[in-house]
Amino acid sequence: MDTKPFRVLIVGAGEAGRMIASEILADAQIRERYHILGFVDDDAAKTELLGLPVFHGVDDLRELVRAHSADTLFIAVPSAPAGFMGRIIDGMGGLAVRLRILPGVREIIDGDASWQSLRDFRPEDLLGREEVAFERDRIAPFYDDARVLVTGGGGSIGSEICRELLSLPVACVVAYGHGENSLYQLQSELGGDAQARLFTQIGDVRDPEKLEKTLTAFRITDVFHAAAHKHVPLMEHFPDEAVKNNIYGSYVAARAAARAGVRRFLMISTDKAVHPSSVMGATKRVAERVVLGMNGGATRYVVTRFGNVLGSRGSVLPLFIRQIQRGGPLTITDPEVTRYFMSIREAARLVIKACSLDAGEIFVLDMGRPVNIHQLAKRLILLSGHLPDEIPIVFTGLRPGEKMHEELWHGHENLHAAPFERLCIASNPGAHIAPPMMQTFIERMDPALSSADHDAIRALLFEYAE
């Protein structure tokens, strides 16, 4: 049975668009699948390319799709400016058009754009910036023969850190955590050399003997501390567990690293630790201060801080997609709420790059402008092929502990650029909690934890989170 070819408009009449079109036009089999109608570009000086018309411009894309009965768009603008993809989605709302996108220039080996490089549109493409590069060649020497332990190794971020580390010349990676199913899944998905260098250990970061024994047995050189309770509303109800896991767990892990002679200990923090309004954010801020206060010995302690991670457990994007699939409504706290976003891969790579640097205490990724969640939700509705009024949006109000807008650093922190692109270093040595001060904190906090006095826990927690 004959199948009609897809009717394609290529958005972008630059080099990438030209290379994709040339490849399709030169192959009879590909031409049977894709009929190129022309290009769409904002540059009015471009009128023809490869014998095909260049239409103007991107803001007229909806009319062009209708006029030429296009059913497929190839987005061939690998260096698109922020907001470019949003313009396309806003214009395509409700039309039965398939979007294929060329990955960012850093993902195209040697700049070779090919139609085979095109992939389906992903929600994270709406964030308006290209992923930060890994710069593998620059960091590989630091990890040559390194032996790395990742706490929370089965979690969304922890498991991605393990995967990225295994692309480097590490001797071994130990995924440490208490979620046996996620650790098993991580181990099962790998093959060959990567699987041979990955080891899993079931354990709790609050168990100093087990942790120190593991660090010693595997001769660990570096620790990435990703284990934490991260759910903001839940931790408002269980501040005792947040303190035990996020603060005590971090302190136990940091001390075990020093006793085992680890060279670097890196703790993963969050933008919610900046001027914290939630229990979760406050525990992470105290943990930052405690971990950095361990510096002064042979082990070097650093912190990474970033915003919301796309695709991680509890992320808003998977929630929105599930709600759209059910026909709505999409639930948003407030029409003005904004958040910083990064991909799981960016989060993992930030951690790995930061650990390789000799200078700095708190590393922050420049994630561009914060994203308005209401606008993101509306564009996801359009991306799913619905008209704006087909999927309702309901505003629920900010939940306990949530902020309207997040920040990436404190006003009193000194900020300067790191050697890696879009990586910043923040520092404020006077804010550290040294071990003697931590012992005082424990002595004051333990009675409140024992009696489950949530009010007392919160009061003491925010006192030390300043």
C-alpha positions in Angstrom: 0.0 0.0 0.0 1.4 3.4 -1.0 2.0 5.8 1.8 1.9 9.5 1.2 5.2 11.3 2.1 5.3 13.7 4.9 5.0 17.3 3.8 7.9 19.1 5.4 8.7 22.7 6.1 12.3 23.2 7.4 12.5 26.0 9.9 15.9 27.6 9.5 17.6 28.3 6.1 21.1 28.3 7.5 23.8 25.7 7.2 22.1 23.1 9.3 18.9 23.4 7.3 20.8 23.3 4.0 22.7 20.1 5.0 19.5 18.3 6.1 17.7 19.3 2.9 20.7 18.3 0.7 20.8 14.8 2.2 17.1 14.3 1.7 17.1 15.5 -1.9 20.1 13.3 -2.8 18.5 10.1 -1.6 15.5 8.7 -3.6 14.4 6.5 -0.7 14.3 9.4 1.8 12.5 11.6 -0.7 9.7 9.0 -0.8 9.2 9.6 2.9 9.7 13.4 3.1 8.6 15.9 0.5 10.3 19.3 1.3 8.0 22.2 0.6 10.6 24.9 1.4 12.3 26.7 4.3 11.0 29.2 6.8 13.5 31.9 8.0 13.3 35.3 9.6 16.1 36.6 7.3 14.2 38.5 4.6 17.3 38.5 2.3 17.0 34.7 1.8 14.5 33.9 -1.0 15.7 30.5 -2.3 17.9 27.6 -1.2 18.7 24.5 -3.2 16.0 25.4 -5.6 13.3 25.6 -2.9 11.5 28.7 -1.7 12.4 30.4 1.6 9.2 31.7 3.3 9.2 34.6 5.8 9.1 34.4 8.8 8.7 32.2 11.9 5.9 34.3 13.3 3.8 33.5 10.1 4.5 29.7 10.5 0.9 28.9 11.3 -0.4 30.5 8.1 2.4 28.8 6.1 1.5 25.4 7.5 -2.1 25.8 6.5 -1.4 27.3 3.1 1.0 24.5 2.1 -0.8 21.7 3.9 2.4 20.9 5.8 2.2 18.1 8.4 5.8 18.1 9.6 8.3 20.7 10.8 12.0 20.1 10.9 13.5 22.7 13.4 17.0 23.2 12.0 18.2 26.1 14.2 20.8 24.4 16.5 21.8 27.8 18.1 18.3 29.2 18.5 18.0 32.1 20.9 16.0 31.9 24.1 12.3 32.0 23.4 12.6 30.7 19.8 11.0 27.4 20.5 8.3 29.0 22.5 7.4 31.2 19.4 7.0 28.1 17.3 4.9 26.2 19.9 2.6 29.2 20.5 2.0 29.4 16.7 1.3 25.7 16.2 -1.3 25.3 19.0 -4.1 23.0 17.9 -2.6 22.0 14.6 -1.9 18.4 13.7 1.8 19.0 13.0 4.7 16.8 14.0 7.8 18.6 15.2 11.3 17.2 14.7 14.2 19.1 16.2 17.9 19.2 15.4 19.9 18.8 18.7 22.1 21.7 19.8 25.4 22.2 18.0 27.3 20.6 20.9 25.5 17.3 20.3 26.4 17.1 16.6 29.8 15.5 16.1 32.1 17.8 14.2 29.2 20.0 13.3 27.8 17.4 10.8 24.0 18.1 10.7 22.1 15.2 9.3 18.4 14.4 8.9 19.1 11.3 11.0 20.1 13.7 13.8 16.6 15.0 14.0 14.6 13.8 17.0 11.1 14.3 18.3 10.4 17.4 20.2 10.9 17.1 24.0 9.3 19.3 26.7 12.7 20.5 27.9 13.2 22.1 24.5 10.9 24.8 25.7 13.4 26.0 28.2 15.0 28.3 25.7 18.7 27.4 26.0 21.1 24.7 24.9 22.4 22.3 27.4 25.7 23.1 29.0 28.6 21.1 27.5 30.4 18.4 29.4 34.0 19.3 28.3 35.0 15.7 28.8 38.6 16.1 27.6 39.3 18.8 30.2 38.0 16.8 33.2 39.1 13.3 32.1 42.6 13.6 33.6 41.2 14.3 37.1 39.1 11.1 37.0 41.8 8.9 35.5 41.8 5.8 37.7 39.5 7.5 40.3 37.3 5.5 42.5 34.0 7.3 43.2 31.1 6.6 45.6 27.7 8.2 45.0 25.3 8.3 47.9 21.7 8.2 46.7 23.1 6.3 43.7 19.8 4.9 42.7 18.0 8.2 42.6 17.3 10.4 39.5 20.4 12.5 39.9 22.6 10.0 41.6 22.1 7.3 38.9 22.8 9.9 36.1 26.0 10.9 37.9 27.0 7.2 37.9 26.3 6.9 34.1 28.2 10.1 33.3 31.2 9.0 35.5 31.3 5.7 33.7 32.0 7.6 30.4 35.2 8.8 32.0 38.4 6.8 32.8 37.3 6.0 36.4 38.5 2.7 37.9 35.1 2.1 39.6 31.8 3.8 40.6 30.0 2.6 43.8 26.3 3.4 43.8 25.4 3.6 47.5 21.8 3.8 48.8 18.9 1.9 50.4 16.6 1.7 47.3 17.4 -1.8 46.1 15.1 -1.7 43.1 16.5 1.5 41.7 20.1 0.2 42.3 19.3 -3.0 40.5 17.7 -1.2 37.6 20.8 1.0 37.2 23.1 -2.1 37.2 20.8 -4.0 34.8 20.7 -1.2 32.2 24.5 -1.0 31.8 26.6 -3.4 29.7 30.2 -4.2 28.9 32.9 -2.2 30.5 30.5 0.2 32.3 28.8 -2.6 34.0 32.1 -4.2 35.1 33.1 -0.9 36.7 29.8 -0.3 38.6 29.3 -1.7 42.0 26.2 -1.3 44.2 26.0 -1.2 47.9 22.8 -1.2 50.0 23.3 1.1 53.0 22.2 4.3 54.8 24.2 7.5 54.9 23.3 7.7 58.6 25.2 4.5 59.3 28.8 5.7 59.9 30.3 2.2 60.3 28.8 0.8 57.1 29.7 3.9 55.1 33.3 4.1 56.3 33.8 0.4 55.8 32.5 0.8 52.2 34.8 3.8 51.5 37.8 1.9 52.8 37.0 -1.4 51.1 36.7 0.2 47.6 39.6 2.6 48.3 37.3 5.5 47.4 39.0 8.7 46.2 35.9 11.0 45.7 32.4 11.1 47.2 29.3 12.6 45.5 26.7 13.0 48.2 23.3 13.0 46.4 21.2 11.3 49.1 18.5 13.6 50.6 14.9 14.1 51.2 13.8 16.6 48.6 10.0 16.9 48.6 9.2 20.4 49.9 5.5 19.9 51.1 6.2 16.4 52.7 9.2 17.7 54.7 7.0 20.4 56.1 5.0 17.6 57.8 8.1 15.6 58.8 10.8 18.1 59.8 12.4 15.5 62.1 13.1 13.1 59.2 14.4 16.0 57.1 16.9 17.0 59.8 18.0 13.4 60.4 18.5 12.6 56.7 19.6 15.9 55.2 21.7 17.3 58.0 22.8 14.4 60.2 23.2 12.2 57.1 25.4 14.8 55.4 27.5 15.2 58.6 28.0 11.5 59.0 29.0 11.0 55.4 31.4 14.0 55.5 33.1 12.6 58.6 33.3 9.1 57.2 35.0 10.6 54.1 37.7 12.3 56.2 38.4 9.1 58.2 38.7 7.1 55.0 41.2 9.5 53.5 38.9 10.6 50.6 40.4 13.5 48.5 37.1 15.2 47.6 33.6 15.2 49.1 31.0 17.1 47.1 27.5 17.7 48.4 24.6 18.3 46.1 22.4 21.2 47.3 19.5 23.2 45.9 18.4 26.8 45.2 15.8 26.3 47.9 18.7 26.6 50.4 19.1 30.3 49.5 17.0 32.4 52.0 15.1 29.2 52.8 11.3 29.4 53.4 10.8 25.6 53.7 12.0 22.9 56.1 13.7 21.1 53.2 15.5 24.3 52.1 16.6 25.1 55.6 18.0 21.6 56.1 20.0 21.8 52.9 21.3 25.3 53.9 22.4 23.9 57.3 24.0 20.9 55.5 25.9 23.3 53.2 27.3 25.1 56.2 28.2 21.9 58.0 29.9 20.3 55.1 31.9 23.4 54.2 32.9 23.7 57.8 34.7 20.3 57.6 37.4 21.9 55.4 40.9 22.3 56.9 42.1 18.7 56.7 43.3 16.4 53.9 39.8 16.0 52.5 38.4 18.9 50.4 34.7 19.7 50.8 32.6 21.5 48.2 28.9 22.1 47.4 26.9 22.3 44.1 23.7 24.3 44.0 21.1 24.2 41.2 17.4 24.5 40.5 14.7 22.1 39.5 15.8 19.1 37.6 13.7 18.1 34.6 12.6 14.5 34.6 13.6 13.8 38.2 11.1 12.3 40.6 8.6 14.9 41.6 9.5 17.2 38.6 6.6 19.4 37.3 7.0 18.4 33.7 6.1 14.6 34.1 3.2 15.7 36.3 1.9 18.1 33.7 2.2 15.4 31.0 0.2 12.9 33.0 -2.4 15.5 33.7 -2.7 16.3 30.0 -3.1 12.7 29.2 -6.0 12.5 31.6 -7.6 15.5 30.0 -6.7 17.9 32.8 -6.8 19.9 34.8 -3.2 21.1 35.1 -2.6 22.2 38.7 -0.3 25.2 39.2 0.2 27.0 42.5 0.2 30.6 41.1 0.1 32.2 37.7 3.2 34.2 38.5 5.4 31.5 40.0 8.8 30.9 38.4 11.5 28.3 38.7 15.0 27.6 37.4 15.3 24.4 35.4 18.1 22.2 34.2 18.2 18.7 32.7 19.2 15.6 34.7 22.3 15.3 32.5 23.3 19.0 33.1 22.9 18.4 36.9 25.2 15.4 36.8 27.8 17.1 34.6 27.8 20.1 36.9 28.6 17.9 39.8 31.4 16.1 38.0 33.0 19.3 36.6 32.8 21.1 40.0 34.6 18.2 41.8 37.5 18.5 39.4 38.3 22.1 40.2 40.9 23.1 42.8 39.3 26.4 43.7 35.9 27.3 45.0 33.4 26.2 47.7 29.9 26.5 46.3 29.4 26.0 42.6 26.3 27.4 40.8 25.2 26.8 37.3 24.1 29.9 35.3 20.7 28.5 34.1 19.6 31.6 32.2 16.3 33.2 33.1 13.7 31.5 35.4 10.8 29.9 33.6 7.2 31.0 34.2 5.4 27.7 35.2 2.0 29.0 33.8 3.5 29.7 30.4 5.3 26.4 30.4 2.0 24.6 31.1 0.2 26.4 28.3 2.9 25.5 25.8 2.8 21.9 26.9 -0.9 21.9 26.2 -0.2 23.2 22.7 2.6 20.8 22.2 0.3 17.9 22.9 -2.0 19.0 20.0 -4.7 20.6 22.1 -6.2 24.1 21.8 -5.5 26.3 24.8 -9.1 26.0 26.1 -9.3 22.2 25.8 -7.3 21.5 28.9 -8.2 23.5 32.0 -5.6 25.0 34.3 -6.4 25.3 38.0 -4.5 27.5 40.5 -4.1 25.9 43.9 -2.1 28.5 45.8 1.4 28.1 47.1 1.9 25.1 49.3 3.5 25.3 52.8 7.2 26.2 52.4 7.0 27.1 48.7 8.3 30.4 47.3 7.0 32.4 44.4 10.5 32.8 43.0 13.7 31.0 43.7 17.3 32.4 44.0 20.6 30.8 43.2 22.9 32.6 45.6 22.8 34.7 48.7 23.3 38.5 48.4 26.2 38.3 50.8 28.0 35.6 48.9 31.0 36.6 46.7 30.3 35.4 43.1 32.8 34.9 40.3 33.2 32.8 37.1 34.6 29.3 37.2 37.0 28.0 34.5 34.1 26.1 32.9 31.5 27.8 30.7 28.4 29.1 32.7 29.7 27.7 36.0 29.9 30.2 38.8 31.6 30.1 42.2 30.0 31.5 45.3 31.8 31.8 48.6 31.2 33.1 52.2 33.6 31.5 54.6 32.1 33.2 57.6 28.9 31.2 57.2 30.5 27.8 57.8 29.5 25.6 60.8 32.7 24.1 62.2 32.5 20.6 63.9 32.4 22.1 67.5 29.4 24.3 66.5 27.8 21.2 64.9 28.1 19.3 68.1 26.3 22.1 69.9 23.6 22.0 67.2 23.2 18.2 67.7 23.0 18.6 71.5 20.2 21.2 71.1 18.4 19.4 68.4 18.4 15.8 69.8 15.8 16.5 72.5 13.4 18.0 70.0 13.9 15.1 67.7 13.4 12.6 70.5 10.1 14.2 71.5 9.0 14.8 67.9 8.5 18.5 68.8 8.0 19.9 65.3 7.8 23.5 66.4 11.0 23.3 68.4 12.7 21.5 65.4 11.6 24.2 63.0 12.7 27.1 65.3 16.2 25.6 65.9 16.5 24.7 62.2 15.8 28.2 60.9 18.1 29.7 63.6 21.1 27.8 62.1 19.9 28.3 58.5 20.5 32.0 58.5 
